[in-house]
Amino acid sequence: MASGVAGRGFLGATRHLWTLVGIIGVGWAVGAGAGTGDLSGSSLYLFLTTLLLAVGLYGSTSEISLREARQDLRLLLLAVTVGVVAKAALIALVLWLVLDEPAYLVLAVAVAQIDPLSVAALRDSSRLSPRGRTILSVWASFDDPVTVLLTAYTAPFALRALNDSSGTSSTSSPDGIAGAVGDDLLDYAAQLGWNAVLVAVAAALWLLLRRTRGRDPAHWSPATQAVAVLLLLALIVTAGGYTLMLGVAVVGLFFRPPALTRHLGRISRGAYVTAAFTLGLLLVAGVDLVYGLALGAAAYGAQIVVGSVLARNLDRVDRVSLALGQQNGVTAVILALSLQPVFPQAVAIVAPAIVTVNCLHFAANSLWGRLGPDPGEPRPAPDRPPLPHARPVQPDLSAGSDTVPLWKDRDGAGDPHWKESAAGPAPPDPEANDGPPLSSLARLLGNVPVVDAVALDAVRDFRSTP
């Protein structure tokens, strides 16, 4: 049995993994040769990493089809809320047993999401059904902003634990994602308020463009398209400067100028390359291989557990494929870069964890492709309710006819199956030459039990009219 992964060959199936490792390696070589110094401590580094995160979040949510998402809305809401928290808790439990420093449990949140770029790259070769592909794609897009927000909310508590364990205290608040929301209720409320302001401004600008330039953005003039793109870039830069990650994720759901969205794939890949290269630069300081392997294995195992529970009502192929769907990419990389200034081991642990997750994804899906059902096999049809107004089997409507119906129940099980008539062809109708032609139609309808009773009575009434 050839799976979608195995069928494309080893190099083709792992191209995204080799690309990630190669870019990280180039960054490491440049950093080792030129020296990067304390790169993560500069204000420019903090701004660029936050801006990359904003671009990645906008790219994730702007590609979501809201129409497709509504079909499995309950499952998707559970996946990106309860599912992300449950995965992070399971990963943190493993890290609690492995790591010497409990404060680094925040890294469990950083790798809890599924990378939408990797999912999109393997979408066509997956054995998932169209419904399963939609669920995985929307899941991967929606859980990115949830993971970023969860990281922002947990980082201050982890930083406080890190300072307590080291016996140090810091009077200045951290920058970047670690200090995005503060550590008390007033800070949380203020951060939510500024995110709401960003969304409100974006919505007002979008509505203004649609009212003045046409409701369909595809028909806007090039000048209007350029204005919309410039406004969006200003919103994303503002979100990056003030760490308004929730706001930029919501903006991606509706602010979609066609002139930009058609190039969004290239922009997202550019952000991915930049983030991976920067990750390589910071790896010059060393790699925590054991902790990284433990984090990666815990992340993949958490997806198997949570995915199996959430997808329990899907068919077996989709259920297993979703459980094996964990991948890490640009969001996990950028979160590691964002946490590095205040958690100096973040990059050293997350980098090997990302590679571990993607290696486990390839190995598990290759094995599933060889041992699982053939992708060409038909899937069982879903159970369907009986049609309304079904009429039980009736003999021929013509008086005196002993014709056996063309179908019967098999062993009285109530499941109709077509069979050849046991009595041979029906005898000729004595009224066939001078009666209305609809009598033959009425006799045929009488042998079909799922014909609407009202329609059948109408045919009989028509025959009886003079």
N, C-alpha and C positions, 0 to 999 in steps of 0.2 A: 504494500500500500504506500503510495507516494503522498506525503503530506505537502502542504504549501511551503513549509520551511525546508523540508528535505528536498523537495522537488527543484528548488532553485539553486542547489549546490551549497557547499559550506561557506564559500566566500561571499556568495550573493546574499545568503540568509543572515550573515553576521557583518554585513557591510557597515551598518550604523555603529556596531560595536567597535570594529577596527578603526572607523573614522574618529570616534571619540578617543580611543587610546592613542591614535596617531597624533591628534591635535594636542592632547595633554603632553605627549612625549616631546613634541616640538617646543611647547611652552617651557617644559622642564629644561631642555637643552639650551634654549635662549637664556633662561634664568641662571643656569649653572655657568654659562660662558660669560655673560655680561654682568651678572649680579643684579639683584632687584632691590636689595636693601629692605627697609621696613615699608614695603609697598602697601600693606593693608592698613597702615596707620595714617595715610594721607587722606585729606578731605576729598580730593579728586577721586580717589579709589572708592570711597563710600558713596559718592554721588553716582559714579558710573555703574556700580553694582546695583544700586537701587533703581537706576534708570533701565538697566537690562532686565531687572525683575518686572518693572512696569510694562516694558515692551513684550515680554513673554506672557504676562497675564492678559494683556489686550489681545495678543495673537491667539491665545487659547479660547477666550470667550467669544471673540468675533467670528469664529468659524462654527459656532454652535448653531444648529438648525433648531429653532424653537418649536417648529411644527413637529419634528421628529422627537424632540425631547418630551413633548406632552403625551406621547403614546405610552411611555413607561415612566411617568413623572414620579410616582410613589417610589419605585425602585431606585431611581436616580437620586431623589432627595435623601433616601436612606443611605445610599452609597457615599455621597459627598459630605454627609454630616455624621451620622452614627458610624458609618463605615470608616471614615478617616480617623475619627477619634479612637475607635476600637483597634484599628491597625497600629496607630501610634502607641496605644497602651500595651499591646502585645509586644511590639518592638522594644519599648522601654523596659518591659519585664525582663527580656533577655539581656539587655544592656546592664540592667541593675545587677545581674549575676556575673557579668564579665568586666565591666568598667570599674576602675578604682575611684572614679570621681562621679558622684551622682548628678552633678550639675550638667554633665554632658548628655543626660537623657533628652535634652532638647533636640539632639540630633535625630532622635527617633521620629520626630515630627517632620524633619527636613526630608526624609526619604519615604514618607508614607504615601505620596501621591504617585500617579501613573503618568508617565511622560506622553503628552499628546503627539509630539513629533515622531516618536518611535512607533506609536500606534498607527499613525497615518502612513508611515513608511511600509508597514507590514499588513496594512488593511486588506489589500487585494489578494494576498497569498494566504490569508487566514481561512480556517475551516469553519469559522463562525457563520451563522445564517445572517441575512440582511438585518434582521432585528437585533441579533447579538452584536453585530458590528456597530450598529447605531448606539446601543447601550454602552459598549466599551469606549467608543469615541467621545460621547457626551460625558461619560463618567470621567475620562482622562482630562477633559477640558474643564469641567466644573470643579474637580477636586484640587486643582492648582490654587485658585484664590483662597479656598478654605484652608489648605495647608499653610499658605503664607500667613494668613491671619492667625492661625493657631500657633505658628512659630513666633509671631510678633507678641502674642499674649503670654506665651510661656517663657520667652527669653528673659524678661526682667526677673522672674522668680528664680530661674536657673542662674542668672548672674549674681543674684543675692546669695544663693547657696554657694556659688564658687568663691565669692568674697569671704563668706563666713568660714569656709573650710581652709582658706589660705591665710586667714587672720588679717586681711586687709579690708579697707573700706574706701569707697570712692565717693567724693562729694559731687562730681560732675555726672550728668546723665549721659549714657552712651548714645552714639549716633547710629544711623542706619536702622536696619530691621529690629535690632535688639532694643532700641529706644523709641520705637515707632509709636507705641501707645501708652508709655508710662507704666506705673505699677499701682495705681489706685483708681477708684471708680470715677473720680472727676476727670482724670486723664483719659480713661476709656470713653466717657461720654463726649469729651471734647474731640477726640479722634473720630468717633462716629459722626459727630456734627460736621466736621470739615470734609469727610468723605461724602456726606449728603449734599454739602454745598457744591462740591465738584460735580456730582451727578446732576444736580439741578441746573447748573450752568451749562453743562453739556447738552442736557435735554432741551433747554431753552434755545440754544444755538441751532440744534438740529431741527427743531420745529420751525424756527425762523427761516432756515434755508428751504425747507419743504414748502412753506407757505408762499414764499416769494419767488422761488425758482422751480417749483413743480414737485408734486408728491413722489414721483418716481426718480430716485437719484441717478438711475442709469441714463436718463434723458437730460441731465444737467449739462450745461456748456462747459468747455474746458476751463474757463476762468472760474466758474462756480466750483468745479471739482478741485481746483488748486486752492481756493479759499477754504473749502471743507478740510482738505488735508492739512493745511497750515494751522487751522483751529485745533484739529485733533492732535497734531504734534505739540502744540502749546499745552493742551490738557495733559498729555503723557509726561512732558517735561515737568510740569507742575506737580503731578502725582509722584514722579521720581524724586523731586526736590524735597517734598514734604511727606514722603512715605505714605501716600494715600492709596494703598494697594486695593482695598475694597472698592473704592470709587472707580479706579481705572478698570477693574474687572466688570463692574456693572455697566460702565460706558461702552465696553466692547459688545454688549448685547444689543445695542441699538444704533450707535454712532458708527456707521459703516460706509464711508465714501468709496464708491467703486474704483476710483483712480488709485486708491491705496490697497484695497482688499485684494485686487488681482495680483499685487506684488507682495502680499503679506507672507507667503511661504518663504520667499527669499529673505525677507527681513527677519523672520523668526530663525531661519538657519544661520543668518549672519550673527544674530545674538547668541546662538548656540556655540558657534565657532569662537567668538570673542570670549565667552564665559569659560569654555574649555581651555583655551590658550592661557587665560589668566590663572586658572586652576593649576596648570602646569608650572607657571612661574612661581607659585607659592609652594609647590611640592619640593622645591630645592631644600627646604628646611627639614624634610624627612617624611616618612610614611609610617603610620601605625597599622601594619598589615593585619595583625591579629584582631584588633578592635574593628577594623574595616570589614574583614571577613565575617565577623560575628554580626555586625550591623546589617550587612547585605543579606546574609542568610536569614536573619530575623525578619527583615522587610519582605522577602519573598514568601517565607512561611506564613506571615500575617495575612498576605493577600490570599493565599490558598484557603485559610480558615474563614476569613471574612467574605471572600468572594463565593465560596461554596454555600454559605448560609444565605447571603442576599439573593443568589441566583437559583435557589432551590426549586422554584416553580418553573424554570426554563427546562428545555429538553437537555438530555445528557451531554450532547456535543457542546452546546452553548455554556452549560454549567461548568464543565471541566475547562473549556477554553477561557472563560472569564476568571476562573480560579487561578489559572496559570498565566494571567495577562500582566503581571507586575513588571514594569520597566521604569528605569530612572533616566533622567536626561537634564534638560536645561534648567528646570525649576530647582531640582536638587543641587545642581552645580552652583547656581546663583545664590541659593540659600546658604550653602557652605561658605561662599565668598563673603556674604553679608554678615555671617556670624563670626568669621575669622578674627576681626579686630578685638572682640571681647572674649572669644573662646579660641585660644591659640591652637588647639588641636583639631578644630572643626574640619579644615581642609584635609589634614593628614588622615582623618578617619573616614570622611565622607567619600573621598576620591576612590579608594579601593572598594568601598561599599557599593558605589555605583557600578563599577566594573563587575563586581560579584553578582549583583542583581541581574545585570544583562546577560552574563554567562549562564546563570541558572535559568533565565527565561529561554535562552536558545536550547540548552540541554533538555529541559522539561518538555518544551513544545516539540522538539525533534522526536523524543521518546513517545509522546502522545500521538504524533503523526504516524509513527510506525505501528503502534499497538492499538490505536483507536480505530473507529469505523472508517471505511473508505469515504472520502468526501463526495464521491459520486453516488453513494447509496441514497435512495429516497428516505426522507425522514417521516416518522409517523405523523399522520394528519391529526390535528387537534380535534378533540371531541366537539361535536356540534349538537345543539339542541334540536329536537324534532320540529319539523315545520308546522305552523299553525293550520287549523282547519283540515287536518288530515282525515280522510274518509277511509274506513276499513275496506277490505277487499269485497267487491260486489260482483255478482255474476253479470253476464252480458245484459245490457239494458233491453235488448229485444226479447219480447215474450216468447217463451218456449225454447230458448237457446240453452244448450247444455255445455257451451264452450268453457273449457277450463281457463282461468286467467293466465296471462303470459308470465306471471311471476308468483312465487309462493314464499311463505315463511320457511326458513330452514330449521327444522326440529323445534318449531314453536318458540324460537328464541326471540322473535320480534324484530329480527334484522332482515329486511327484505333483500333477496338476491334474485337476479334475473335467471329464468330457466326456460327451456323450450317447452311449448305446450304439450302436456301429456295426452291430449285428445286429438292432436293433429290440427290441421287448419280448420278454421271456423266454417260452418255450413253457410251456403249463400243466403243472403237476406232476401226474403220474398218481396220486400218493398224497395230493393235496391234500384229497380228500374224506374219506378214512378214516385218514390218517396223523396223527401228533401235530402240533399247530399250531406247535410249535417248529421244524419243518423249514424253514419259510419264514424264520424268524429266523436259522437256521444258514446258509442260502444267502446271506442279506444280509450276515451277518458275514464270510462267506468272501470277499466282494468288497471288504472294507475292510482294507488292509494293515497298519493300525496297531493292530488289535485284539490284545489280549493273547492269546498262544497258549494259555495255561492256561485262560482263560475260553472260548475257542473249542472246545477239546477237551472241556471239561465239557458244552457244548451238544450236541456230537456223541454223547458218551457217554449223555447223557440220552435222546437220540432212539433209541439202540439198545437201551435197557433195555425189557424186556417190560412 
